[in-house]
Amino acid sequence: MSNNEHPAKPVVKEESFGYDRKTIDYIRNAAAHGMYEIRGMGAKRQLPNFDDLVFLGASLSRYPLEGYREKCSTKTVLGTRFAKKPIELDIPITIAGMSFGSLSANVKEALGRAATSVGTSTTTGDGGMTQEERQSSKTLVYQCLPSRYGFNPDDVRRADAIEMVIGQGAKPGGGGMLLGQKVSPRVAKMRTLPAGIDQRSACRHPDWTGPDDLAIKIHEMRELTDWEKPIYVKVGATRTFNDVKLAVHSGADVVVVDGMQGGTAATQTCFIEHVGIPTLAAVRQAVDALEDLNMKGKVQLIVSGGIRTGPDVAKALAMGADAVSIGQGVLIALGCNHDSYYQNGAHHDATADYAALGTAPGYCHHCHTGKCPVGITTQDAVLEQRLTPEVGARHLKNYLKTLNMELTTIARACGKQNVHHLEREDLVALTLEAAAMARVPLAGTSWIPGVSGF
Amino acid sequence: MERMSFDLAQVPLREVNSFLHQEAPAKGVRQVAVTNPDGAHNIAVGLDCPVEVEVHGHAGYYAGGMNKTGTVTIFGSAGTGVAENMMSGRVHVKGFASNGAGASMHGGLLVIDGDAGLRCGISLKGGDIVVGGSVGSFSAFMAQAGRMVICGDAGDALGDSLYEAVLYVRGNIKSLGADAQIEPMSEADYATVKELLDAAGMQHDPHDFKRVASARSLYHWNADADQEY
């Protein structure tokens, strides 16, 4: 039989699973630049998340509340353990810490205005507190970070709560970065750095090294403020069960747990995608830790990292969080990744500016460049005019109100007069992974992997 | 009521600090003595008026932390983070200081008559530190601004990842950290050292000091830089 009897078919283009085009691009970029990729936002890979859970609404075995007529409280109190003046919020949805430097002063002001109008808190970030955010925020949480850039006892005294930042979900174990194009003269002055340098923040605090030291550090903040202000401790989600226990041991009033979907303004991609655990898994561990110490309800838990929607908020609360914190969703509400911006009464197309960064609306993670096409993550005098505090605050207020209405809709459907009455028993999981991580039964079964037998 | 005294064996620290924050400025109290500190942490943190606090004995962590315009003198040794994040004023340790002395200071003068432990002047953002003895390893790590005078020796990795802070060392430097370099002393440097020694009440010849500052080669990402650790 000759070879000609079975002529070769055209070779099908077969992409390698291991060496797909994304991996090939990665290797070629590494070879070309000798430098890892730095980018903004959070983990992009597919992860088990709150979408993998659903609520068991009321039916015959439970009694629902009437949609808009019956009361459903969203009031949230944080910092009841030691602080003389706990934080009282109208909704359990707060604005996550994002620095002036990563964000423009206009954006910081917009966050403050929107948060104040819906009765919630904003948070400073690496680089200190700006006048804009203090004036616009009724309730402002002041972060104490490893870098201590701009950290000032007057601002501690002006703050409503202090957040000791140990880490964040996008980069647990890593410090911040602010590349030179965003280290403007004002940012540089606040951080005591030369303008234009590629700034690296420390990953460890300069004056304490472990949980026993942290207890003394927190005590210092309490003495400094005459025990008035709640002290939060924020950890990036990794060994969350142990870390939350140690945060409680250190004297935290509130523990903030930030999962790996949490955003950043600039970090190595390898860090964002490969260090930390998903928020869903972290919430479960954090609540376990509080229950193990009999501290549930005494130390409050704030969960962040990929909270986008009202159902996300409701599920986090049902799993045991007292509040959530949102960063990326807030930026998207302001116009992040939108194809246009609104300036001088008209919409202007921004797609060419996205293209100049090598990206497009919906895909952009170029916060680190400072060239945000919609004027959010920038220090550029022209770009920052693309988002005014008025327009930003209006959109953000709408977003927060929507989340809160969705939250109460779900709570009412589950028969709760208070969103904090949502409980794990109201949830089931759609996937095995989510069932195991969240430790709720797979829908339609009583099976919780790792807890109950088949 | 010009002068007050608190016995920490009798009075809770919280009352002492609250007095220093509220009554001291309101009533014009200028001098406060603290006895029997017994290593208590957080003595005289957050001073916000020109009060003079004397601590008669050893202090624990963060003594004089975040000081603004106050004067704290410790007649003994100080624990970790003495005068951390000080904004202005003066903190003087008559004995030795532990780790992280003057960490993240923004201003003021920290004087340590004896030795200081690891990471003295870490993240320094301004102000001056004068150490009569030696400093431990990783001192002035990532120090951004301000000045340090070290009359004794320095441990490993002095001035690692320095920004614009300047260090003056009289004794031996076990090793310099990444991007730190020894530079020639100028007349202005000699004058600075003399000024700081005078302010600290120490007597040495400024000509015995070396200047350490940043080579500024880490200010921008550089793919060709060696990754040596």
Interface residues (C-beta under 8 A of the other chain):
Chain A: H33 G34 M35 S147 R148 Y149 F151 N152 P153 D154 V156 R157 L179 G180 R191 T192 L193 P194 I197 D198 R200 A202 P206 D207 W208 D213 I216 K217 H219 E220 E223 L224 T225 D226 W227
Chain B: L13 R14 N17 S18 H21 Q22 H41 N42 V45 G46 D48 G60 Y61 Y62 G65 M66 K68 T80 G81 E84 N85 M87 N99 G100 A103 S104 H106 R119 I122 S123 K125 G126 F141 M142 Q144 A145 S161 Y163 E164 Y219 H220 W221 A223 D224
